[in-house]
Amino acid sequence: MRMVDLIEKKRDGKALSQAEIQYIIANYTNETIPDYQMSALLMAIYYEDMTDEEIIQLTLAMAHSGEVIDLSSIEGIKVDKHSTGGVGDTTTLVLAPLVAAVGVPVAKMSGRGLGFTGGTLDKLESIPSFQIEIADEDFIRIVNESKVAVIGQSGDLAPADKKLYALRDVTATVSSIPLIASSIMSKKIAAGADAIVLDVTTGEGAFMKDLTQAKRLAETMVRIGKLAKRQVMAVVSDMSQPLGEAVGNGLEVVEAIETLQGHGPADLLEMCYILGAQMVVLAKRAENLTEARELLEEALTSGRALEKFKEMITNQGGDASVVDQPERLVTAKYQIELPAKEAGVVTKLVANEIGVAAMLLGAGRQTKEDTINYGVGLKLHKKIGDAVAVGESLVTIYADSKEVTEVKERLYKNIVIGASAVEPPLIHDIITE
């Protein structure tokens, strides 16, 4: 085979075969195919799209380009959850112990964040001594004994995806749905889960800002999962405003603790019940979503989910006393209020701009080399539809410097107050086929 012929074939809108896709991924991973040729192919895919069969073969080739985790020694149906990202997306911190508390094994591999705030791993590392790198045998043992562990992805997990993503980032091909879907699903398949619940976010704070495109991405990933013989479903959720109230690593851990105690933000708790119920059904611990939700609600109200979170922290070397003393995680030097300049109702909270404000404080990374400040961030006191009086605090800014003028200006510009508002839906669609 010659790469130039395969570029020409895709440029002309023809489908690549399984053998051709395997050739491309294997030879790009071992650096036989140069970046300039792969860039040409990525642009051809961007314009000409791919068939379902091409996408599944691309996904499987990427998944098998490195280590494929074998979780067969973990008892039961292993269920994973993946979110396409957003602002204040604390769901994994609540979901993992909540779902584990009803007997579903959650053997989760997560990533770090690049953008508004840290990823799940960064949030967990704001807990003193928490270890996200543990040996495979310890990971499997912990999940068998306690039903839950959340660790970092192996460095050799889907290496083809790491190379391709870096190239997509500099060739304006990131937004290709076949490439997004294969990137996400290759890592999920390589990570060894039997069933996968996808949270595909849409809106200003999401990668997929267009609802139609978000639904197509969700449908594509569900089809990939089915063809790869995994149980997969997707929830298309709204991210036009931040989920929950906290934006920042330590603050989001505090919010997760409050949610597991039963008094967290209503939208975050509801999202966790929706996603968690799907996970419980896929794991065959309940016959239907109603029964699954009842199991989750009982696990939360009884305190078992909170105890499971403590157990998870202890098992991974962390200091579980922060669950009973969450104020220890609020380490920013200053808490600065943002008072409302006018009365009315919050009509708009531009999620991605709220996220940028948190990143300016140090809560996120602009480059992979940046160091995250776990203690800084934002606590929203008003969401879309909430009434506001003049002088009432819209946001508490947690900062290590009193100089937050740029952060305040960005927040004022992107928290809009008007006469009335239409609250966005939490869920736009649920896709199972």
Residue pairs with C-beta under 8 A, 6 or more apart in sequence:
1 20
1 23
3 24
3 27
3 33
3 37
3 41
4 37
6 16
6 20
6 23
6 24
6 41
7 37
7 40
7 41
7 44
9 16
9 20
10 16
10 41
10 44
10 45
10 48
11 40
11 44
11 48
12 48
13 48
15 50
15 51
15 53
15 54
16 24
16 50
16 54
16 57
17 57
18 53
18 57
21 54
21 57
21 58
21 61
22 57
22 61
24 33
24 38
24 41
24 61
25 58
25 61
25 62
25 65
25 160
26 61
26 65
27 33
28 38
28 160
28 163
28 164
29 65
29 66
29 159
29 160
29 163
35 167
38 164
38 167
39 167
39 171
42 164
42 167
42 168
42 171
42 173
42 176
42 179
43 171
43 173
45 173
45 176
45 178
45 179
46 172
46 173
46 175
46 176
46 179
49 177
49 178
50 58
50 178
52 220
52 223
52 224
52 227
54 178
55 178
55 181
55 182
55 220
55 223
55 224
56 223
56 224
56 227
56 228
58 178
58 182
59 181
59 182
59 185
59 186
59 189
59 224
59 228
60 186
60 189
60 228
61 160
62 158
62 160
62 161
62 164
62 182
62 183
62 186
63 158
63 185
63 186
63 187
63 189
63 190
63 228
64 190
65 158
65 159
65 160
65 161
65 186
66 154
66 156
66 157
66 158
66 159
66 160
66 190
67 154
67 156
67 157
67 190
68 189
68 190
68 192
69 109
69 136
69 154
69 157
69 190
69 191
69 192
70 192
71 78
71 107
71 140
71 143
71 192
71 193
71 194
73 140
73 144
74 105
74 107
74 140
74 143
74 144
75 105
75 144
76 103
76 104
76 105
76 283
77 104
77 105
77 194
77 195
77 231
77 282
77 283
77 284
78 105
78 106
78 107
78 143
78 192
78 193
78 194
78 195
79 99
79 104
79 105
79 106
79 193
79 194
79 195
79 196
79 197
79 279
79 282
79 283
80 106
80 107
80 108
80 109
80 188
80 191
80 193
80 195
80 196
80 197
81 91
81 92
81 95
81 108
81 196
81 197
81 198
81 199
81 275
81 279
82 184
82 188
82 196
82 197
82 198
82 199
83 89
83 91
83 92
83 198
83 199
83 201
84 184
84 198
84 199
84 200
84 201
84 206
84 207
84 208
84 217
85 115
85 201
85 206
85 207
86 201
86 205
86 206
86 239
86 242
86 243
86 351
87 116
87 117
87 205
87 239
87 242
87 243
87 247
87 351
87 352
87 354
87 355
87 358
88 117
88 242
88 243
88 244
88 245
88 246
88 247
88 252
88 268
88 380
89 201
89 239
89 243
90 123
90 243
90 244
90 246
90 252
90 255
90 256
90 259
90 268
91 199
91 243
91 268
91 271
91 272
91 275
92 108
92 110
92 120
92 150
93 120
93 123
93 124
93 252
93 253
93 256
93 309
94 256
94 259
94 260
94 264
94 268
94 269
94 272
94 305
95 106
95 272
95 275
95 276
95 279
96 106
96 108
96 148
96 150
96 312
97 148
97 260
97 305
97 306
97 308
97 309
97 311
97 312
98 260
98 272
98 276
98 296
98 299
98 300
98 305
98 308
99 106
99 148
99 276
99 279
99 280
99 283
99 296
100 106
100 146
100 147
100 148
100 308
100 312
101 147
101 299
101 300
101 304
101 305
101 307
101 308
102 280
102 285
102 295
102 296
102 299
103 147
103 285
104 147
104 279
104 280
104 283
104 285
105 143
105 144
105 147
105 148
105 283
106 143
106 147
106 148
106 149
106 150
106 279
107 139
107 140
107 143
107 148
107 149
107 192
107 193
108 148
108 149
108 150
108 151
109 150
109 151
109 152
109 153
109 154
109 157
109 187
109 191
110 119
110 120
110 121
110 132
110 150
110 151
110 152
110 153
111 119
111 120
111 121
111 152
111 153
112 118
112 119
112 121
112 122
112 152
112 365
113 119
113 122
113 364
113 365
113 372
114 364
114 365
114 367
114 368
115 355
115 359
115 364
115 365
116 205
116 247
116 352
116 355
116 356
116 358
116 359
116 363
116 364
117 123
117 247
117 248
117 249
117 252
117 355
117 358
117 359
117 363
117 364
117 377
118 125
118 126
118 249
118 363
118 364
118 365
118 372
118 374
120 150
121 132
121 150
121 152
122 249
122 372
122 374
123 249
123 250
123 252
123 253
124 130
124 132
124 150
124 253
124 316
124 318
125 132
125 249
125 374
126 249
126 250
126 253
126 329
126 374
126 375
127 253
127 313
127 318
127 319
127 322
127 329
128 318
128 319
128 322
128 328
129 317
129 318
129 319
130 313
130 316
130 317
130 318
130 319
131 316
131 317
131 318
132 150
132 151
132 152
132 316
133 151
133 152
134 142
134 149
134 151
134 316
139 149
139 151
142 148
142 149
142 315
142 316
143 149
146 308
146 311
146 312
146 315
147 308
148 308
148 311
148 312
149 312
149 315
149 316
150 312
150 316
151 316
153 187
153 191
157 187
157 190
157 191
158 186
158 187
158 190
160 186
161 182
161 183
161 186
161 187
164 179
164 183
165 174
165 183
167 173
168 174
168 176
168 179
173 179
174 180
177 213
177 216
177 217
177 220
178 220
180 207
180 217
181 217
181 220
181 221
181 224
182 224
184 198
184 221
185 221
185 224
185 225
185 228
188 196
188 225
188 230
189 228
189 230
193 230
194 230
194 231
195 230
195 231
195 232
195 279
195 282
195 283
196 225
196 230
196 231
196 232
197 232
197 233
197 234
197 235
197 275
197 278
197 279
197 282
198 218
198 221
198 222
198 232
198 233
198 234
198 235
199 234
199 235
199 237
199 271
199 275
200 208
200 214
200 215
200 217
200 218
200 221
200 234
200 235
200 236
200 237
201 207
201 208
201 214
201 236
201 237
201 238
201 239
202 208
202 209
202 210
202 211
202 213
202 214
202 236
202 237
202 238
202 239
202 428
203 209
203 238
203 239
203 240
203 241
203 351
203 424
204 239
204 240
204 241
204 350
204 351
204 352
204 353
205 239
205 240
205 241
205 242
205 350
205 351
205 352
205 354
205 355
206 214
206 239
206 351
208 214
208 217
211 236
211 428
214 236
214 428
215 236
215 428
215 429
215 431
218 234
218 235
218 236
218 429
218 431
219 234
219 431
221 232
221 234
222 232
222 233
222 234
222 431
222 432
222 433
224 232
225 231
225 232
226 232
231 282
233 278
233 282
233 430
233 431
233 432
234 430
234 431
235 274
235 275
235 278
235 427
235 429
235 430
235 431
236 427
236 428
236 429
236 430
236 431
237 243
237 271
237 426
237 427
237 428
238 424
238 425
238 426
238 427
238 428
239 351
240 349
240 351
240 384
240 424
241 348
241 349
241 350
241 351
241 354
241 383
241 384
241 424
242 349
242 351
242 354
242 355
242 380
243 265
243 267
243 268
243 271
244 252
244 255
244 259
244 264
244 265
244 267
244 268
245 255
245 265
245 379
245 380
245 381
245 383
246 252
246 254
246 255
246 377
246 378
246 379
246 380
247 354
247 355
247 358
247 363
247 377
247 378
247 379
247 380
248 358
248 361
248 363
248 375
248 376
248 377
248 378
248 398
249 363
249 372
249 374
249 375
249 377
250 329
250 330
250 331
250 374
250 375
250 377
251 329
251 330
251 377
251 378
251 379
251 398
252 377
253 322
253 326
253 329
254 326
254 327
254 329
254 330
255 264
255 265
255 268
256 264
256 309
257 306
257 309
257 322
257 323
257 326
258 264
258 326
259 265
259 268
259 269
259 272
260 300
260 305
260 306
260 309
261 306
262 300
262 301
267 383
267 426
270 426
271 426
272 296
273 293
273 296
273 297
274 426
274 427
276 292
276 293
276 296
277 286
277 289
277 292
277 293
277 296
278 289
278 292
280 286
280 292
280 295
280 296
281 287
281 288
281 289
281 292
285 292
285 295
286 292
286 295
296 305
299 305
299 308
300 306
306 323
309 323
310 320
310 323
311 320
313 319
313 320
313 322
313 323
314 320
321 328
322 328
322 329
329 374
329 375
330 375
330 398
331 374
331 375
332 375
332 376
332 377
332 398
332 399
332 400
333 399
333 400
333 401
334 397
334 398
334 399
334 400
334 401
334 402
335 396
335 397
335 398
336 396
336 397
336 399
336 402
336 404
337 393
337 395
337 396
337 397
338 393
338 394
338 395
338 396
338 397
338 408
338 411
338 412
339 390
339 391
339 392
339 393
339 394
340 382
340 388
340 389
340 390
340 391
340 392
340 393
340 394
340 417
341 390
341 412
342 388
342 390
342 417
343 388
343 389
343 390
343 417
344 387
344 388
344 417
344 418
344 419
345 385
345 386
345 387
345 388
345 417
345 418
345 419
345 420
345 421
346 382
346 383
346 384
346 385
346 386
346 388
346 394
346 415
346 416
346 417
346 421
347 384
347 416
347 417
347 418
347 420
347 421
348 384
348 414
348 415
348 416
348 421
349 380
349 383
349 384
349 414
349 415
349 416
350 414
350 415
353 410
353 413
353 414
354 378
354 380
354 411
354 414
354 415
355 364
356 410
357 378
357 407
357 410
357 411
357 414
358 364
358 376
358 377
358 378
359 365
359 366
360 406
360 407
360 410
361 373
361 376
361 377
361 378
361 397
361 398
361 399
361 400
361 404
361 407
362 372
362 373
362 376
362 400
363 372
363 373
363 376
363 377
363 378
364 370
364 372
365 372
373 400
375 398
375 400
376 398
376 399
376 400
377 398
378 395
378 396
378 397
378 398
378 411
379 395
379 396
379 398
380 394
380 395
381 392
381 393
381 394
381 395
381 396
382 388
382 392
382 394
382 395
382 415
384 421
384 422
384 423
384 424
385 421
385 422
385 423
388 394
388 417
394 411
394 415
395 411
395 415
397 404
397 407
397 408
397 411
399 407
